[in-house]
Amino acid sequence: MLEIRDIEAGYGRIPVLKGVSLEVKDGEIITLIGGNGAGKSTLMKTICGILSPAAGSIVYGGSPIHRKKPSARVKRGLVLVPEGRRILKRMSVYENLLMGAYVRRDKAGVQTDMEEVYNRFPVLRDRRNLPADVLSGGEQQMLAIGRALLARPRLLMMDEPSLGLSPILVNRIFSIINDLHRSGITILLVEQNAQKALKVADRGYVMETGRIVMCDTAECLLSSKSLHDAYLGGGEGC
């Protein structure tokens, strides 16, 4: 579904990604883990078109997209739930959700999908007319996910969805990720909680200083002592 080959990208003259390659197959959950500053969020921004690569290629659904506008990528079902949620706090919950459908013209379909989001996240229905800034952190994350679902994603990219949430809400977010996957959505997950991410993923990539340094099945990565020492709290592995 998604093939990234030798991508180089950064900010101005500051290089961040240094020849990154990875693949996401249809129906998978792929997780990307690494420390702060490894380049994970930069990669997500490059995939969705916020940043332009200096070199390399991004192929989605068999077609190169690295020169396509972000809106064109969204129309094809490549959708990002950004780090920090990026909700529009002065707008209502309903208006935030509607922003997810900005590339769509099927009004009836949008309203049907809106109802599905409300059924998935009842708190959003209850607060649909309130400003988004009254929501708790967990509710804002649900809003960010709901907004992405209004774009009808085929590949949903999630950048640190559990960041800043309580353990109970972290469990809720990972339950949502599993549910979305069961509904047929392919997921590329960047997540600080490496252990939880690998437990839901099919495969994982480890990123350090702008490069992919390890790639394997999630089961093998969970069993790696070096990975445990670096990201999973030490110990002998699983």
N, C-alpha and C positions, 0 to 999 in steps of 0.2 A: 504493500500500500504506500509506504513512504521509504524512500532511499536517499540518504544524505551521503555525499561522497566528497571527501577532502575539502570540507568547508573551512574557509578562513574569513573571519569577521572581527570587528572591534569598533572602537569609538574614536573617530578621527585617525590620528596616527598611532593610537594605542591598540596593538593587536591583542585579542582575547582568545579567539578560536584559532587553533593551529593545526589544520588538517583533520578535522573531525569527520568521522564516518560512522553511521549507524543505520539500522534498518528496522522498520516496524511492519510486521505482516498483518494482514486482515484478521481481525478477531483476537489479537493479542492485547495483553497489558504489558507494556515495557516500562521499566523504571530506570531513571537516570539519577545516580547518587554521586555525592562528592562534597567536599568542604566548601565553606564560604569563599567566593572568589574563583571557583574552579571554572566558571564559564557556563554553568547550566542555564541560567536565565537568559544570557546572551544568545545561546543556541535556540532557545524557544522563541525569542524575539526575531531571530533570523528566519526560522522556519515559517512563522506567520507573516513575515514581510515588514515588520517594524524596522528592522535593520537589513541593509543590503550586503550580501557577501562580497568580499574582495576576490575570492576565488572559490572554485568548487561548484557543485550542482546539487539541487534539491528536486527530486522526482516524486510526484504524488499521483497515484492512480495511473502510472505509466507515462505521464507527461511532465516535462520540466516546468517548474513554477517559480524558480528563483528570480525571475524578472517580472513576475506578475504582481499586481497591486494587492495589498492586504484584502480588500473587499472581494477581489476575484477568488482569492483562496478561501475566504469564508463561504462564498457561493457554492464552492465545490465541497464544502463540508469539513474544512480544516479550521478548527475553532479552538481558541485559547481561553482558559480561565487563568487570568494573570496573577502573579504574585501580589499580595496585598489587596486582592479583590477588585480594587479600582472601581468601586461603585460610585454613582453620582449622588452624593449625599443629600443635596437639596431637592432632588427630584423624588417623586413617590416611588414606592416599591413597584407599582404597576408600570410606571414610565421607565424605570430601570430595566424591567423585564422586556418591555417593548423594544428597547434599544438593541436587544439581541436579534431581533427580526428585521433590522434596518435594510438588509439586502433582499428581503422577500417581498413579493407582491400579492401573495395568496392570502387575503385577509381572513377568509374562513378557516384556512389551515392554521394561521397564526393563532386565532382564538381557540381552536381545538387544542393546539399545543400549549397555550396558556393554561387551559383547564388541566392538562396533564401535569404541568409544573405545579399548579396549586394542589393537585391531588397528591403529588410526591412530597410537597413541602406545605402542609396546611397552614403553618404560621405565616407564610407569605400571602395566602388568601386573606387571613384575618387582618393583616396589616397593609393590604395592597394600596390603600389610599393615604397612608402615612409617609412622611419623609423617610428616606432610607437610613438617615443617620440615627433614627431611634432604635434600630436593630442592634442586637448584641453581635459580638464577633462571629459566633457560630451561625447566627441568622444571616449575617452579611455574606458569609461564605456560601450558604445555601442560595442566597440571591444571585451571587456571581455564577454559581453552577446553573441555576435556573435560567439566567440570561443567556448563557452559552447554549443551553438546550433549545432555546427559541430559534437558534440558527440552524437547527437540525444537523448536528455534527455527525460525520462518519468517523472522523478521527478527532477525539477530544484530547487536547493537551492541557494538563493541569500543573501549574507551577506553585509548589509549596502550599497545597490546600489545607494542611493542618497547622500551618504556622501561627503561633500565638494562641492556640486553642487549648482548653482544659483536656485532660485525659478522656473524660466522658465524651466530649465533643469530637475529639480525634477518632475515637471508636465509631462514632456516628458518621463521620466523613468517610472513613474506610468502608463502612457498610454501604454508603451511597455509591462509592466507586465500584464495589462488587455488583451492586444492583444495576448500575448503568452498563457494566460489562455484560451482564446476563441479558440485558435488553438488546444487545447487538452492536454496541458502540466500542470501537477500538480505542485504546487509551495509551497516551504517552505521559508518564507521571514523573515529575521532578519533586522530590520529597526529602525533607530533612530527617524524617523518621525512617532511616534506612531499613530497619528490621521489619517494620509494618509494611513498608512498600514492597520489599522482596517477598513477603508472605502472600501478597495478593497478585504478584507479577508472574508472568511466564518466563521472561528473561530480564537481565539487567545489564546496564553499562555503568562503569565507574569512571568518573572524570576527575582529572587533576591538572591544574594550570593550563587549561585550554586544550587538553588532549584526552582521548579515550585511552585508559591504561589497562582496562580489564573488561571482558564481556563474556557472559556465560549464562546458563540457565539460572533462574532464581534459586533453585535448590542447591546448586553447586556454590553459588556466591554466599549463601547462608552458611555453608559448611567450610568456607575459606577462613583459616585462622588469621591470615594477614588482613583480610577485610574486617573480621571481627575486631582485631586490635585497633584498626584505623577508624571504623565507623559504627560498630555494633556493640561497643562497650567492653571489648576484650573477651577473655575466656577462650575455651577450646573449640567453639563452634558447635554446630548441630550434628 
